[in-house]
Amino acid sequence: MHSIKTEIITDLGGKILFISNSVPGAVHDFALFQQNTNLNKSIKFFADSGYQGIQNDYIYAEIPFKKSKNYKLTKDDKEYNTALAKIRVVVEHVFAFLKSFRILRDRFRNKLFKYTLYFRVLCGIYNMRFFN
């Protein structure tokens, strides 16, 4: 298995609140979210650009603006994206910590369900280390 994708949800302080099942990496972020997550539709949360379209189901979802050939980002759009990135960096730091464990960083040559188990154990270690 080349690439494995696991989704986590953290609070603004970085505490891991939710861990999805792991799937082969070719799955779109939003599809993984739909398969594994049952959030209240009125909850505000922050996601990256891999979740394009999520605002159709979750009106309070905050995702960055994307430029296209027909739409250039305005100054306000860029400022919004910068502010959002400053909030989302918490999740990126959590992933960086988790990937300091070689089992998540290197090629995984075992069954997918074991990867999910190992990932969840490491998330528990992370939460214990920083939130106990």
C-alpha positions as a Python dict, from the first residue, in 0.01 Angstrom:
ca = {
    (1, 'M'): (0, 0, 0),
    (2, 'H'): (159, 325, -109),
    (3, 'S'): (-30, 598, 65),
    (4, 'I'): (-276, 586, 351),
    (5, 'K'): (-508, 867, 452),
    (6, 'T'): (-652, 923, 799),
    (7, 'E'): (-859, 1222, 900),
    (8, 'I'): (-847, 1382, 1242),
    (9, 'I'): (-1049, 1657, 1402),
    (10, 'T'): (-890, 1868, 1674),
    (11, 'D'): (-1009, 2151, 1890),
    (12, 'L'): (-842, 2492, 1855),
    (13, 'G'): (-582, 2392, 2114),
    (14, 'G'): (-476, 2081, 1922),
    (15, 'K'): (-645, 1809, 2129),
    (16, 'I'): (-751, 1525, 1900),
    (17, 'L'): (-1128, 1477, 1921),
    (18, 'F'): (-1193, 1239, 1631),
    (19, 'I'): (-993, 988, 1425),
    (20, 'S'): (-1136, 838, 1108),
    (21, 'N'): (-1073, 491, 978),
    (22, 'S'): (-766, 481, 756),
    (23, 'V'): (-819, 437, 383),
    (24, 'P'): (-596, 407, 75),
    (25, 'G'): (-466, 756, -10),
    (26, 'A'): (-650, 791, -341),
    (27, 'V'): (-970, 888, -154),
    (28, 'H'): (-1070, 1254, -175),
    (29, 'D'): (-1066, 1437, 162),
    (30, 'F'): (-1432, 1533, 143),
    (31, 'A'): (-1534, 1176, 50),
    (32, 'L'): (-1344, 1045, 355),
    (33, 'F'): (-1518, 1306, 568),
    (34, 'Q'): (-1859, 1198, 440),
    (35, 'Q'): (-1783, 829, 504),
    (36, 'N'): (-1656, 870, 858),
    (37, 'T'): (-1794, 1185, 1012),
    (38, 'N'): (-2137, 1266, 1141),
    (39, 'L'): (-2093, 1622, 1265),
    (40, 'N'): (-2382, 1840, 1364),
    (41, 'K'): (-2454, 2060, 1061),
    (42, 'S'): (-2459, 2373, 1278),
    (43, 'I'): (-2101, 2332, 1409),
    (44, 'K'): (-1840, 2578, 1285),
    (45, 'F'): (-1514, 2418, 1176),
    (46, 'F'): (-1209, 2493, 966),
    (47, 'A'): (-1091, 2272, 680),
    (48, 'D'): (-831, 2286, 405),
    (49, 'S'): (-892, 2322, 32),
    (50, 'G'): (-933, 1944, -6),
    (51, 'Y'): (-1285, 1989, 130),
    (52, 'Q'): (-1422, 2195, -160),
    (53, 'G'): (-1800, 2152, -170),
    (54, 'I'): (-1839, 2087, 201),
    (55, 'Q'): (-2013, 2421, 249),
    (56, 'N'): (-2310, 2281, 56),
    (57, 'D'): (-2380, 2045, 349),
    (58, 'Y'): (-2215, 2236, 636),
    (59, 'I'): (-2295, 2604, 606),
    (60, 'Y'): (-2055, 2701, 886),
    (61, 'A'): (-1755, 2521, 735),
    (62, 'E'): (-1464, 2757, 672),
    (63, 'I'): (-1240, 2666, 377),
    (64, 'P'): (-987, 2877, 188),
    (65, 'F'): (-1070, 3058, -132),
    (66, 'K'): (-915, 2907, -444),
    (67, 'K'): (-810, 3103, -745),
    (68, 'S'): (-895, 2982, -1093),
    (69, 'K'): (-834, 3109, -1443),
    (70, 'N'): (-1168, 3291, -1422),
    (71, 'Y'): (-1136, 3413, -1063),
    (72, 'K'): (-836, 3592, -918),
    (73, 'L'): (-816, 3620, -541),
    (74, 'T'): (-889, 3963, -401),
    (75, 'K'): (-687, 4118, -121),
    (76, 'D'): (-968, 4027, 122),
    (77, 'D'): (-967, 3666, -3),
    (78, 'K'): (-591, 3644, 55),
    (79, 'E'): (-623, 3793, 404),
    (80, 'Y'): (-901, 3546, 485),
    (81, 'N'): (-686, 3255, 363),
    (82, 'T'): (-395, 3375, 577),
    (83, 'A'): (-615, 3403, 886),
    (84, 'L'): (-760, 3057, 820),
    (85, 'A'): (-412, 2908, 776),
    (86, 'K'): (-311, 3051, 1117),
    (87, 'I'): (-600, 2858, 1274),
    (88, 'R'): (-547, 2539, 1074),
    (89, 'V'): (-174, 2519, 1145),
    (90, 'V'): (-268, 2351, 1475),
    (91, 'V'): (-381, 2038, 1288),
    (92, 'E'): (-68, 2044, 1073),
    (93, 'H'): (145, 2050, 1389),
    (94, 'V'): (-45, 1751, 1526),
    (95, 'F'): (24, 1556, 1205),
    (96, 'A'): (390, 1658, 1217),
    (97, 'F'): (416, 1520, 1571),
    (98, 'L'): (241, 1196, 1476),
    (99, 'K'): (467, 1147, 1176),
    (100, 'S'): (770, 1171, 1403),
    (101, 'F'): (683, 807, 1473),
    (102, 'R'): (837, 603, 1192),
    (103, 'I'): (542, 367, 1167),
    (104, 'L'): (332, 654, 1028),
    (105, 'R'): (608, 817, 825),
    (106, 'D'): (753, 514, 645),
    (107, 'R'): (590, 274, 403),
    (108, 'F'): (339, 57, 590),
    (109, 'R'): (357, -310, 488),
    (110, 'N'): (82, -456, 699),
    (111, 'K'): (-299, -471, 698),
    (112, 'L'): (-489, -144, 679),
    (113, 'F'): (-687, -210, 998),
    (114, 'K'): (-358, -239, 1186),
    (115, 'Y'): (-250, 100, 1056),
    (116, 'T'): (-575, 246, 1190),
    (117, 'L'): (-508, 82, 1526),
    (118, 'Y'): (-149, 211, 1541),
    (119, 'F'): (-261, 558, 1436),
    (120, 'R'): (-522, 569, 1712),
    (121, 'V'): (-273, 449, 1974),
    (122, 'L'): (-30, 723, 1872),
    (123, 'C'): (-310, 980, 1887),
    (124, 'G'): (-383, 861, 2241),
    (125, 'I'): (-16, 904, 2331),
    (126, 'Y'): (-24, 1254, 2180),
    (127, 'N'): (-334, 1352, 2380),
    (128, 'M'): (-189, 1207, 2701),
    (129, 'R'): (141, 1389, 2652),
    (130, 'F'): (-8, 1732, 2586),
    (131, 'F'): (-348, 1730, 2758),
    (132, 'N'): (-310, 1547, 3090),
}
